[in-house]
Amino acid sequence: MKILITGITGLIGNYLMRVLLEKGNFQIRGHYFSNRSVEAYTTKGIEMWQADICDAKAVQDITAGCEVVVHTAARVLDFGTREEFYSTHYDATHTLLKDAQKHQVKHFIYISSVGVASGIDRSEIIPDETTPLVRTGVLYDDAKIDTEKLVIDFCKQHKIYYTIIRPTAVIGEGAVWVTEPLRRLDTPVGLKLIDGGKHPACLLDAENLANGIYLCITKEIARNQIYFFMDDWNVDWKTYLNDLAAWKNKKVTASLPFWLVYRVAAVAEIIFPLLGKRPPFAKKSTKATGRDRTVSTKKARTELGWTSAVTYAQSMQRIAAWVRQNGI
């Protein structure tokens, strides 16, 4: 089986590559964007394809000969314009889908986000895959909602199997949920808890997610289905962020109310980019850390047999080693 992984040098794509190489006899084509050495990939027999995923000409025929496409590439920053989010999520995915149709790809797996369920009040319901989605005005989340619908409608129309995967906050070596908090620890503003860090962090180890994607590739039951993935670690943001801060001999104690940070973020996202600066807060990350984003993973666990094989302690130990090695 030949599989295209978009964003193979990113966190999810890289872990998926490792799992596929370990578990089966797969041929892999890896898409990447930034100029870099790819020797570590080509020496493993992986065919590498450099392209801007938003450039239709650059990705033309990228799916040729592939049975499965796993689309992990996306804009991972938590702020930006509507055009930026929709071009990198919706438009790029549409281009990839059309190429997949042209080359008769059998199965298109789209990596979405738990953010699509951010508008659901957890005091009323813990969402599962049947829960209707609600727009929040957060551009990243709304773009993911629209792109999910695009994938489902396109694949149904052209008789391509689809699987939508909605991971929670993915952590691992180089994860944004690792590097960004560590970066903020060293800024003048520092790293702040929201609402005392009491909300569930809803973390997901990258290897656990990759194992879930592998199951979606190899199990027929995953065809034309949607799955939430979240580890069962029961860790809140205060615990997780302070575990990170401890690696720098620091502690996160300052806390701000959600309503204040969200309002500041809404204004900062407009003003700071105009000044060529990164906003100190963003609506997306504020909602992620300042609200409960728990989801039900019963479907993935019962239908696919997926488990949180990597524990929180194991995941953090591996990340800590990476942080030390890279001097972050």
WOWO-V275487 format. One record per helix or strand. SS is the DSSP state (H for helix, E for strand). FROM is the first residue (numbers start at 0). TO is the last residue. If there is no record, write none. Layout:
# WOWO-V275487
{{SS;FROM;TO} {SS;FROM;TO}}
This chain:
# WOWO-V275487
{{E;1;5} {H;10;22} {E;26;31} {H;38;41} {E;46;49} {E;67;70} {H;81;101} {E;106;110} {H;113;116} {H;138;157} {E;160;166} {E;168;170} {H;175;184} {E;192;193} {H;194;196} {E;199;199} {E;202;204} {H;205;217} {H;219;221} {E;224;228} {E;235;235} {H;236;245} {E;254;255} {H;257;273} {H;282;289} {H;297;303} {H;311;325}}
